[in-house]
């Protein structure tokens, strides 16, 4: 909970008239409380979006891992139902592409929301509290590359496997 008394010392502005300590009005304290509430809300939303990135990326990686396992399982099997094997050799990569694109777009959407929230925080024009998003260049943009790249790379791998299906040794 926000304690206005603990933040009164952080109010900007020099001493009052004739060097006497400046008295904060109730309006100053209410404005400060409102800004703190806005900051807390923005920080909570950024944290929420960051958790969504983690969950979405986890589901994308897990599902792709299961699809690669299924493809490997079918690769080593010989079956009299050749149509079934052909179906899975197309279906598994197509499913991987769709899941990877969805994962990429969902992670990208979360980063778009974090960017929006970052701009909202910057509009507060108050640096009493730490940035809830880290350094704008290093932590935010460069850190986001790791979250966006695995789904993108899976799209490329699944597309390559789908295109080169004739070169697989099990066909």
MDAnalysis code that builds the backbone (N, CA, C; Angstrom):
import MDAnalysis as mda
import numpy as np

u = mda.Universe.empty(513, n_residues=171, atom_resindex=np.repeat(np.arange(171), 3), trajectory=True)
u.add_TopologyAttr("name", ["N", "CA", "C"] * 171)
u.add_TopologyAttr("resid", np.arange(1, 172))
u.add_TopologyAttr("resname", ["UNK", "UNK", "UNK", "UNK", "UNK", "UNK", "UNK", "UNK", "UNK", "UNK", "UNK", "UNK", "UNK", "UNK", "UNK", "UNK", "UNK", "UNK", "UNK", "UNK", "UNK", "UNK", "UNK", "UNK", "UNK", "UNK", "UNK", "UNK", "UNK", "UNK", "UNK", "UNK", "UNK", "UNK", "UNK", "UNK", "UNK", "UNK", "UNK", "UNK", "UNK", "UNK", "UNK", "UNK", "UNK", "UNK", "UNK", "UNK", "UNK", "UNK", "UNK", "UNK", "UNK", "UNK", "UNK", "UNK", "UNK", "UNK", "UNK", "UNK", "UNK", "UNK", "UNK", "UNK", "UNK", "UNK", "UNK", "UNK", "UNK", "UNK", "UNK", "UNK", "UNK", "UNK", "UNK", "UNK", "UNK", "UNK", "UNK", "UNK", "UNK", "UNK", "UNK", "UNK", "UNK", "UNK", "UNK", "UNK", "UNK", "UNK", "UNK", "UNK", "UNK", "UNK", "UNK", "UNK", "UNK", "UNK", "UNK", "UNK", "UNK", "UNK", "UNK", "UNK", "UNK", "UNK", "UNK", "UNK", "UNK", "UNK", "UNK", "UNK", "UNK", "UNK", "UNK", "UNK", "UNK", "UNK", "UNK", "UNK", "UNK", "UNK", "UNK", "UNK", "UNK", "UNK", "UNK", "UNK", "UNK", "UNK", "UNK", "UNK", "UNK", "UNK", "UNK", "UNK", "UNK", "UNK", "UNK", "UNK", "UNK", "UNK", "UNK", "UNK", "UNK", "UNK", "UNK", "UNK", "UNK", "UNK", "UNK", "UNK", "UNK", "UNK", "UNK", "UNK", "UNK", "UNK", "UNK", "UNK", "UNK", "UNK", "UNK", "UNK", "UNK", "UNK", "UNK", "UNK", "UNK", "UNK", "UNK"])
u.atoms.positions = np.array([
    [0.845, -1.181, 0.000],
    [0.000, 0.000, 0.000],
    [0.884, 1.236, 0.000],
    [0.442, 2.234, -0.669],
    [1.207, 3.465, -0.802],
    [1.081, 4.304, 0.461],
    [2.216, 4.751, 0.954],
    [2.244, 5.611, 2.123],
    [2.711, 6.993, 1.679],
    [1.811, 7.951, 1.700],
    [2.129, 9.287, 1.200],
    [3.216, 9.951, 2.024],
    [3.260, 9.681, 3.318],
    [4.264, 10.328, 4.163],
    [5.682, 9.928, 3.764],
    [5.854, 8.659, 3.359],
    [7.196, 8.213, 3.005],
    [7.666, 8.816, 1.686],
    [6.731, 9.295, 0.883],
    [7.109, 9.888, -0.392],
    [7.120, 11.416, -0.380],
    [6.698, 12.009, 0.688],
    [6.696, 13.469, 0.743],
    [8.090, 14.048, 0.583],
    [9.064, 13.342, 1.124],
    [10.439, 13.829, 1.017],
    [10.923, 13.791, -0.428],
    [10.309, 12.966, -1.231],
    [10.753, 12.860, -2.612],
    [10.082, 13.884, -3.528],
    [9.167, 14.671, -2.992],
    [8.546, 15.713, -3.816],
    [9.602, 16.688, -4.288],
    [9.552, 17.003, -5.552],
    [10.557, 17.900, -6.102],
    [10.203, 19.336, -5.752],
    [11.193, 20.158, -5.765],
    [10.991, 21.566, -5.463],
    [11.884, 21.954, -4.310],
    [12.386, 23.117, -4.397],
    [13.289, 23.598, -3.358],
    [12.524, 24.103, -2.157],
    [13.231, 24.796, -1.291],
    [12.562, 25.336, -0.109],
    [11.545, 26.397, -0.504],
    [10.642, 26.648, 0.406],
    [9.588, 27.635, 0.168],
    [10.133, 29.056, 0.277],
    [9.233, 30.020, 0.400],
    [9.651, 31.419, 0.484],
    [10.571, 31.651, 1.679],
    [11.564, 32.478, 1.497],
    [12.525, 32.886, 2.527],
    [13.278, 31.693, 3.103],
    [13.431, 30.611, 2.323],
    [14.222, 29.469, 2.751],
    [13.524, 28.550, 3.734],
    [12.278, 28.826, 4.037],
    [11.532, 27.966, 4.960],
    [11.125, 26.675, 4.247],
    [10.982, 25.575, 4.986],
    [10.568, 24.326, 4.349],
    [9.214, 24.498, 3.665],
    [9.103, 23.894, 2.506],
    [7.867, 23.979, 1.731],
    [6.850, 22.998, 2.312],
    [5.661, 23.473, 2.486],
    [4.570, 22.615, 2.950],
    [3.858, 22.028, 1.735],
    [3.630, 20.735, 1.760],
    [2.881, 20.128, 0.667],
    [1.403, 20.310, 0.938],
    [0.708, 20.637, -0.101],
    [-0.734, 20.754, 0.033],
    [-1.346, 19.367, -0.111],
    [-2.597, 19.281, 0.235],
    [-3.295, 18.009, 0.062],
    [-3.348, 17.634, -1.406],
    [-3.401, 18.636, -2.266],
    [-3.415, 18.373, -3.705],
    [-2.127, 17.721, -4.149],
    [-0.972, 18.214, -3.636],
    [0.311, 17.607, -3.991],
    [0.360, 16.142, -3.570],
    [-0.115, 15.857, -2.378],
    [-0.100, 14.490, -1.875],
    [-1.043, 13.606, -2.697],
    [-2.208, 14.124, -3.058],
    [-3.158, 13.339, -3.854],
    [-2.619, 13.074, -5.255],
    [-1.957, 14.071, -5.831],
    [-1.354, 13.874, -7.153],
    [-0.273, 12.810, -7.067],
    [0.528, 12.873, -6.019],
    [1.584, 11.885, -5.840],
    [1.001, 10.490, -5.634],
    [-0.063, 10.382, -4.849],
    [-0.714, 9.085, -4.645],
    [-1.280, 8.550, -5.955],
    [-1.877, 9.429, -6.747],
    [-2.427, 9.009, -8.033],
    [-1.327, 8.529, -8.975],
    [-0.222, 9.254, -9.015],
    [0.895, 8.829, -9.861],
    [1.449, 7.489, -9.401],
    [1.534, 7.287, -8.097],
    [2.034, 6.016, -7.570],
    [1.076, 4.876, -7.931],
    [-0.216, 5.129, -7.863],
    [-1.184, 4.108, -8.249],
    [-1.075, 3.783, -9.736],
    [-0.884, 4.806, -10.558],
    [-0.703, 4.582, -11.991],
    [0.564, 3.775, -12.242],
    [1.631, 4.132, -11.542],
    [2.888, 3.397, -11.689],
    [2.695, 1.935, -11.295],
    [2.053, 1.700, -10.149],
    [1.842, 0.319, -9.696],
    [1.010, -0.474, -10.701],
    [0.004, 0.170, -11.278],
    [-0.841, -0.503, -12.260],
    [-0.034, -0.857, -13.504],
    [0.746, 0.095, -14.005],
    [1.553, -0.150, -15.199],
    [2.584, -1.237, -14.928],
    [3.236, -1.178, -13.766],
    [4.235, -2.197, -13.422],
    [3.590, -3.582, -13.341],
    [2.392, -3.663, -12.771],
    [1.693, -4.948, -12.674],
    [1.320, -5.475, -14.061],
    [0.896, -4.587, -14.947],
    [0.532, -5.009, -16.299],
    [1.756, -5.468, -17.097],
    [2.883, -4.778, -16.919],
    [4.112, -5.204, -17.592],
    [4.535, -6.576, -17.075],
    [4.435, -6.786, -15.780],
    [4.755, -8.092, -15.199],
    [3.821, -9.170, -15.749],
    [2.547, -8.841, -15.879],
    [1.564, -9.782, -16.418],
    [1.924, -10.166, -17.854],
    [2.245, -9.176, -18.674],
    [2.610, -9.457, -20.069],
    [3.891, -10.297, -20.148],
    [4.835, -10.013, -19.266],
    [6.072, -10.789, -19.244],
    [5.789, -12.248, -18.882],
    [4.880, -12.465, -17.957],
    [4.495, -13.836, -17.602],
    [3.782, -14.522, -18.772],
    [2.971, -13.757, -19.509],
    [2.312, -14.331, -20.683],
    [3.323, -14.743, -21.749],
    [4.370, -13.934, -21.934],
    [5.430, -14.305, -22.870],
    [6.025, -15.643, -22.449],
    [6.308, -15.776, -21.166],
    [6.892, -17.020, -20.658],
    [5.966, -18.211, -20.916],
    [4.691, -18.062, -20.612],
    [3.745, -19.169, -20.803],
    [3.574, -19.513, -22.276],
    [3.447, -18.493, -23.103],
    [3.251, -18.740, -24.529],
    [4.467, -19.400, -25.152],
    [5.632, -18.958, -24.754],
    [6.859, -19.551, -25.288],
    [7.025, -20.986, -24.799],
    [6.685, -21.238, -23.555],
    [6.766, -22.593, -23.017],
    [5.842, -23.542, -23.776],
    [4.605, -23.115, -24.006],
    [3.664, -23.964, -24.745],
    [4.122, -24.183, -26.181],
    [4.670, -23.158, -26.814],
    [5.153, -23.304, -28.188],
    [6.304, -24.295, -28.256],
    [7.270, -24.159, -27.353],
    [8.425, -25.063, -27.352],
    [8.023, -26.495, -27.000],
    [7.142, -26.644, -26.028],
    [6.706, -27.981, -25.620],
    [5.955, -28.676, -26.753],
    [5.042, -27.966, -27.383],
    [4.268, -28.562, -28.468],
    [5.157, -28.927, -29.647],
    [6.097, -28.050, -29.984],
    [7.022, -28.375, -31.078],
    [7.883, -29.577, -30.725],
    [8.303, -29.689, -29.486],
    [9.076, -30.852, -29.065],
    [8.287, -32.141, -29.213],
    [7.008, -32.094, -28.843],
    [6.163, -33.281, -29.005],
    [5.964, -33.622, -30.480],
    [5.825, -32.612, -31.313],
    [5.654, -32.871, -32.748],
    [6.917, -33.476, -33.361],
    [8.097, -32.973, -32.957],
    [9.343, -33.570, -33.439],
    [9.481, -35.011, -32.956],
    [9.047, -35.277, -31.737],
    [9.073, -36.643, -31.220],
    [8.155, -37.539, -32.034],
    [6.960, -37.049, -32.340],
    [6.024, -37.840, -33.147],
    [6.576, -38.084, -34.540],
    [7.211, -37.083, -35.130],
    [7.802, -37.253, -36.455],
    [8.922, -38.280, -36.414],
    [9.737, -38.219, -35.382],
    [10.804, -39.208, -35.231],
    [10.268, -40.607, -34.996],
    [9.169, -40.713, -34.256],
    [8.556, -42.011, -34.001],
    [8.043, -42.627, -35.302],
    [7.372, -41.830, -36.114],
    [6.856, -42.340, -37.379],
    [7.956, -42.585, -38.398],
    [9.077, -41.898, -38.258],
    [10.168, -42.062, -39.223],
    [10.771, -43.459, -39.146],
    [10.781, -44.019, -37.977],
    [11.402, -45.339, -37.808],
    [10.454, -46.497, -37.993],
    [9.214, -46.247, -38.302],
    [8.220, -47.321, -38.419],
    [7.930, -47.637, -39.881],
    [7.754, -48.902, -40.139],
    [7.265, -49.309, -41.455],
    [5.857, -49.861, -41.246],
    [4.975, -49.445, -42.097],
    [3.583, -49.847, -41.948],
    [3.000, -50.148, -43.319],
    [2.080, -51.067, -43.380],
    [1.448, -51.338, -44.681],
    [0.541, -50.182, -45.125],
    [0.203, -49.303, -44.201],
    [-0.679, -48.175, -44.536],
    [0.184, -46.963, -44.917],
    [0.653, -46.968, -46.155],
    [1.541, -45.914, -46.635],
    [0.851, -44.543, -46.627],
    [-0.463, -44.528, -46.851],
    [-1.214, -43.270, -46.845],
    [-1.170, -42.609, -45.468],
    [-1.207, -43.425, -44.421],
    [-1.151, -42.890, -43.063],
    [0.204, -42.246, -42.788],
    [1.272, -42.872, -43.214],
    [2.605, -42.309, -43.022],
    [2.733, -41.008, -43.794],
    [2.253, -41.006, -45.058],
    [2.298, -39.772, -45.855],
    [1.485, -38.663, -45.193],
    [0.322, -39.032, -44.654],
    [-0.514, -38.039, -43.983],
    [0.232, -37.401, -42.816],
    [0.861, -38.223, -41.996],
    [1.568, -37.670, -40.832],
    [2.814, -36.888, -41.224],
    [3.441, -37.258, -42.329],
    [4.626, -36.521, -42.761],
    [4.265, -35.133, -43.284],
    [3.031, -34.950, -43.697],
    [2.561, -33.611, -44.059],
    [1.888, -32.922, -42.872],
    [1.090, -33.688, -42.162],
    [0.294, -33.118, -41.078],
    [1.161, -32.608, -39.928],
    [2.158, -33.344, -39.534],
    [3.001, -32.932, -38.399],
    [3.760, -31.641, -38.704],
    [4.439, -31.519, -39.843],
    [5.095, -30.235, -40.125],
    [4.114, -29.066, -40.284],
    [2.968, -29.328, -40.921],
    [1.977, -28.246, -41.046],
    [1.473, -27.794, -39.685],
    [1.237, -28.745, -38.809],
    [0.827, -28.399, -37.448],
    [1.920, -27.615, -36.737],
    [3.159, -28.038, -36.924],
    [4.280, -27.311, -36.329],
    [4.384, -25.885, -36.838],
    [4.160, -25.697, -38.137],
    [4.199, -24.344, -38.700],
    [3.104, -23.475, -38.104],
    [1.891, -24.005, -38.036],
    [0.767, -23.229, -37.491],
    [1.011, -22.875, -36.024],
    [1.456, -23.832, -35.233],
    [1.705, -23.585, -33.814],
    [2.852, -22.593, -33.633],
    [3.882, -22.717, -34.448],
    [5.021, -21.807, -34.335],
    [4.644, -20.386, -34.737],
    [3.842, -20.236, -35.788],
    [3.382, -18.895, -36.180],
    [2.502, -18.296, -35.091],
    [1.609, -19.114, -34.542],
    [0.758, -18.620, -33.455],
    [1.596, -18.221, -32.246],
    [2.608, -19.021, -31.920],
    [3.489, -18.684, -30.803],
    [4.253, -17.404, -31.057],
    [4.780, -17.258, -32.279],
    [5.508, -16.037, -32.643],
    [4.606, -14.811, -32.525],
    [3.402, -14.902, -33.085],
    [2.488, -13.755, -33.054],
    [2.030, -13.417, -31.638],
    [1.815, -14.439, -30.819],
    [1.360, -14.169, -29.449],
    [2.468, -13.535, -28.607],
    [3.709, -13.976, -28.793],
    [4.833, -13.356, -28.078],
    [5.052, -11.935, -28.585],
    [4.960, -11.754, -29.893],
    [5.119, -10.420, -30.472],
    [4.027, -9.481, -29.969],
    [2.792, -9.987, -29.856],
    [1.683, -9.172, -29.342],
    [1.936, -8.739, -27.893],
    [2.480, -9.631, -27.100],
    [2.786, -9.268, -25.711],
    [3.848, -8.180, -25.665],
    [4.846, -8.268, -26.537],
    [5.864, -7.224, -26.568],
    [5.316, -5.900, -27.089],
    [4.338, -5.955, -27.976],
    [3.680, -4.717, -28.412],
    [2.944, -4.074, -27.234],
    [2.292, -4.892, -26.408],
    [1.597, -4.372, -25.234],
    [2.588, -3.805, -24.222],
    [3.719, -4.473, -24.032],
    [4.744, -3.962, -23.123],
    [5.277, -2.624, -23.641],
    [5.429, -2.500, -24.949],
    [5.880, -1.235, -25.533],
    [4.857, -0.131, -25.269],
    [3.581, -0.451, -25.414],
    [2.517, 0.520, -25.116],
    [2.560, 0.934, -23.647],
    [2.696, -0.033, -22.759],
    [2.745, 0.266, -21.327],
    [3.981, 1.077, -20.969],
    [5.077, 0.816, -21.664],
    [6.299, 1.590, -21.442],
    [6.074, 3.053, -21.807],
    [5.405, 3.282, -22.910],
    [5.092, 4.662, -23.311],
    [4.160, 5.329, -22.302],
    [3.213, 4.576, -21.770],
    [2.324, 5.125, -20.733],
    [3.117, 5.504, -19.492],
    [4.088, 4.666, -19.117],
    [4.915, 4.968, -17.962],
    [5.740, 6.224, -18.210],
    [6.276, 6.354, -19.415],
    [7.077, 7.532, -19.738],
    [6.239, 8.802, -19.718],
    [4.940, 8.675, -19.987],
    [4.063, 9.843, -19.946],
    [3.833, 10.340, -18.519],
    [4.091, 9.503, -17.527],
    [3.972, 9.942, -16.139],
    [5.001, 11.018, -15.808],
    [6.126, 11.000, -16.534],
    [7.212, 11.969, -16.347],
    [7.601, 12.090, -14.880],
    [7.801, 10.947, -14.282],
    [8.167, 10.923, -12.872],
    [9.201, 9.825, -12.680],
    [10.391, 10.198, -12.230],
    [11.451, 9.210, -12.087],
    [11.735, 8.861, -10.625],
    [10.739, 8.995, -9.775],
    [10.928, 8.607, -8.371],
    [11.027, 7.092, -8.219],
    [10.390, 6.379, -9.106],
    [10.311, 4.934, -8.994],
    [11.087, 4.310, -10.152],
    [11.554, 3.108, -9.927],
    [12.364, 2.436, -10.950],
    [11.505, 2.129, -12.181],
    [12.188, 1.996, -13.320],
    [11.494, 1.611, -14.549],
    [11.059, 0.163, -14.416],
    [9.794, -0.133, -14.636],
    [9.341, -1.521, -14.516],
    [9.718, -2.376, -15.713],
    [10.325, -1.797, -16.726],
    [10.639, -2.514, -17.945],
    [12.127, -2.642, -18.203],
    [12.960, -2.162, -17.314],
    [14.401, -2.257, -17.499],
    [14.908, -1.224, -18.493],
    [16.151, -1.373, -18.846],
    [16.776, -0.496, -19.824],
    [16.076, -0.676, -21.171],
    [15.696, 0.424, -21.794],
    [14.904, 0.366, -23.021],
    [15.616, -0.368, -24.158],
    [16.906, -0.215, -24.279],
    [17.616, -0.824, -25.402],
    [18.109, -2.223, -25.047],
    [18.895, -2.336, -23.992],
    [19.558, -3.608, -23.705],
    [18.611, -4.659, -23.136],
    [17.907, -4.328, -22.089],
    [17.060, -5.331, -21.437],
    [15.769, -5.572, -22.204],
    [15.237, -4.538, -22.813],
    [13.926, -4.663, -23.439],
    [14.017, -5.215, -24.858],
    [14.687, -4.509, -25.742],
    [14.744, -4.947, -27.140],
    [15.644, -6.163, -27.335],
    [16.844, -6.121, -26.789],
    [17.750, -7.253, -26.973],
    [17.263, -8.474, -26.216],
    [16.648, -8.279, -25.059],
    [16.094, -9.404, -24.314],
    [14.908, -10.039, -25.011],
    [14.174, -9.256, -25.782],
    [13.021, -9.781, -26.505],
    [13.386, -10.667, -27.676],
    [14.616, -10.532, -28.166],
    [15.040, -11.355, -29.299],
    [14.979, -12.832, -28.930],
    [15.390, -13.156, -27.731],
    [15.391, -14.561, -27.301],
    [13.969, -15.116, -27.227],
    [13.017, -14.289, -26.866],
    [11.639, -14.769, -26.758],
    [10.977, -14.928, -28.123],
    [11.354, -14.121, -29.090],
    [10.712, -14.154, -30.399],
    [11.391, -15.137, -31.348],
    [12.666, -15.389, -31.162],
    [13.405, -16.198, -32.138],
    [13.037, -17.684, -32.176],
    [12.786, -18.390, -31.058],
    [12.479, -19.830, -31.193],
    [11.252, -20.130, -32.053],
    [10.112, -19.445, -31.857],
    [8.988, -19.754, -32.757],
    [9.311, -19.454, -34.216],
    [10.025, -18.365, -34.453],
    [10.414, -18.013, -35.823],
    [11.311, -19.095, -36.427],
    [12.254, -19.578, -35.650],
    [13.162, -20.619, -36.143],
    [12.418, -21.940, -36.382],
    [11.442, -22.241, -35.541],
    [10.655, -23.454, -35.761],
    [9.866, -23.371, -37.063],
    [9.356, -22.197, -37.401],
    [8.662, -22.036, -38.680],
    [9.606, -22.370, -39.824],
    [10.826, -21.893, -39.733],
    [11.809, -22.165, -40.783],
    [12.129, -23.663, -40.860],
    [12.355, -24.291, -39.713],
    [12.696, -25.724, -39.695],
    [11.539, -26.556, -40.220],
    [10.324, -26.275, -39.746],
    [9.172, -27.048, -40.210],
    [8.947, -26.822, -41.705],
    [9.122, -25.602, -42.173],
    [8.977, -25.327, -43.600],
    [10.007, -26.069, -44.427],
    [11.220, -26.097, -43.925],
    [12.281, -26.839, -44.627],
    [11.948, -28.322, -44.684],
    [11.519, -28.883, -43.555],
    [11.172, -30.309, -43.535],
    [9.993, -30.601, -44.459],
    [9.040, -29.708, -44.514],
    [7.882, -29.912, -45.383],
    [8.294, -29.824, -46.853],
    [9.185, -28.909, -47.164],
    [9.642, -28.747, -48.541],
    [10.520, -29.910, -48.981],
    [11.354, -30.393, -48.113],
    [12.323, -31.441, -48.456],
    [11.860, -32.830, -48.052],
    [10.585, -33.079, -47.988],
    [10.111, -34.368, -47.487],
    [10.571, -35.533, -48.340],
    [10.868, -35.338, -49.598],
    [11.337, -36.437, -50.439],
    [12.744, -36.887, -50.090],
    [13.528, -36.066, -49.429],
    [14.906, -36.430, -49.132],
    [15.048, -37.180, -47.814],
    [13.958, -37.373, -47.089],
    [14.045, -38.117, -45.837],
    [14.377, -39.572, -46.132],
    [15.241, -40.188, -45.352],
    [15.603, -41.573, -45.622],
    [14.466, -42.568, -45.381],
    [13.456, -42.178, -44.642],
    [12.389, -43.124, -44.331],
    [11.280, -43.113, -45.372],
    [11.402, -42.310, -46.413],
    [10.373, -42.308, -47.465],
    [10.776, -43.219, -48.588],
])
